[in-house]
Amino acid sequence: MSDLYARIAGIGAYLPEKILTNAGMEAIVETSDEWIKERTGIEQRHIAADGELTSDLGTAAAREALKNAGIDADQVDLIVVATATPDLTFPATATIIQEKLGVTQGAAFDVHAVCSGFLYAMATADNFIRCGQAKTALVIGAETFSRILDWTDRTTCVLFGDGAGAAVLTAEPGKPEEAKGILKTHLRSDGRFRDLLYVDGGPSATKTVGHLRMQGNQVFRHAVNKIAGSMQELADQAGVDIADIDWFVPHQANQRILMGVSKKLGIPEDKVISTVAKHGNTSAASIPLAFDAAIKDGRIKKGDMVLMEALGGGFTWGAALARY
C-alpha cells in the first residue's frame, strides 16, 4: 500500500449571533471590563441562542469548511466531533451532524478531551486516513459552554463562549513532509490533575449536567509548562526548528497563557494567532476558529507551516504540526 497523508482541504467556522460584551457581564456578575481584560485579554464572547444546539453550530461550520474545500457532503466518509457539551448524553453529536449534512455513509463519533478535543479529533482522523480507512474526513470542534457555566461564579463565567470550527481532511498519496498536510501529532493526558478543571455533574455520578469548576492559578501554571513541552517535543520529533514555523495557532484559553508559552519558547508575539479577545475560550472550537480567522484575514497562506496546541480538563494536552 502506498503512503497516504491527510491534507487540510478546507477550514470553516461559525459563531452565534448573540455577543455578550464585558459590559454585559457586569450586569450579570460582580466584575468589570478592566478586571476581565487585565487577567484574560477577553473583551467579548458569543452565546448560543435558546434552542441553538451544539450540533447546529457544528453543522454550520462543517458546511462552510466543505464549501471552502470544494467538496460535497456525500464524499465524507468520516466525521469526528470534539465536544464537551453534546446535544444529548447519546447519540453522539457527530451522528446528529451527519444526519443534518445528509451524509449516509461512513462513520461518525465524538471524542471528549475538552479544550484539547480538536487536536484529539484531528489526530484520530489523521490516523484513519494514513491507514486507508477514510478518504474524506470532517473534523469538528463545537461547544455551547454557556450551558454548563455557573453564572454566579465570576472566576469562570467570564471566560467562556460558544462557537464551532471545522476542517476537511482528504487522503492524498505520498508523504506529508513532501507536500501539504498533517505532519505529526502529539497527545498526552494525566488524570491526576482532573480536580483542577472539571464539571461537577454527570449521568453516572450525580444524574445532573453540573457546572464547570476551575482552580485558575493551578491551571495556568500547568498549561504554560505542559503546552510548551509538548510543542517542543513535537517539533523535535518532526525535525523542525521552532523558529522555522510560520504560525502558532493555540487554544484560546487566556491571553496570558498564550504569551507565557510564546515567551517560554522564544516565539515572536506576531506569529501567535490570538482570537481570545473576540471569542473568549470556546474549548474544542477555539483552534479551528482561530485558524479560520487567520486564513480569512490573509495571515495564514497555502504552504505555511502551522503548529497548533492546547490543554484541557483531565488534564489532556498536545500539539499538531501541519503544512497548510
C-alpha positions, 0 to 999 in steps of 0.5 A: 500500500502506498503512503497516504497523508491527510491534507487540510482541504478546507477550514470553516467556522461559525459563531452565534449571533448573540455577543455578550460584551464585558459590559454585559457581564457586569450586569450579570456578575460582580466584575468589570471590563478592566478586571476581565481584560487585565487577567484574560485579554477577553473583551467579548464572547458569543452565546448560543441562542435558546434552542441553538444546539451544539450540533447546529453550530457544528453543522454550520461550520462543517458546511462552510469548511466543505464549501471552502474545500470544494467538496460535497457532503456525500464524499465524507466518509468520516466525521469526528466531533470534539465536544464537551457539551453534546446535544444529548448524553447519546447519540453522539453529536457527530451522528446528529451532524451527519444526519443534518449534512445528509451524509449516509455513509461512513462513520461518525463519533465524538471524542471528549478531551475538552479544550484539547478535543480538536487536536484529539479529533484531528489526530484520530482522523489523521490516523484513519486516513494514513491507514486507508480507512477514510478518504474524506474526513470532517473534523469538528470542534463545537461547544455551547459552554454557556450551558454548563457555566455557573453564572454566579461564579465570576472566576469562570463565567467570564471566560467562556463562549460558544462557537464551532470550527471545522476542517476537511481532511482528504487522503492524498498519496505520498508523504506529508513532509513532501507536500501539504498536510498533517505532519505529526501529532502529539497527545498526552493526558494525566488524570491526576490533575482532573480536580483542577478543571472539571464539571461537577455533574454527570449521568453516572455520578450525580444524574445532573449536567453540573457546572464547570469548576476551575482552580485558575492559578493551578491551571495556568501554571500547568498549561504554560509548562505542559503546552510548551513541552509538548510543542517542543517535543513535537517539533523535535520529533518532526525535525523542525526548528521552532523558529522555522514555523510560520504560525502558532495557532493555540487554544484560546484559553487566556491571553496570558497563557498564550504569551507565557508559552510564546515567551517560554519558547522564544516565539515572536508575539506576531506569529501567535494567532490570538482570537481570545479577545473576540471569542473568549475560550470556546474549548474544542472550537477555539483552534479551528476558529482561530485558524479560520480567522487567520486564513480569512484575514490573509495571515495564514497562506497555502504552504505555511507551516502551522503548529497548533496546541492546547490543554484541557480538563483531565488534564489532556494536552498536545500539539499538531504540526501541519503544512497548510 
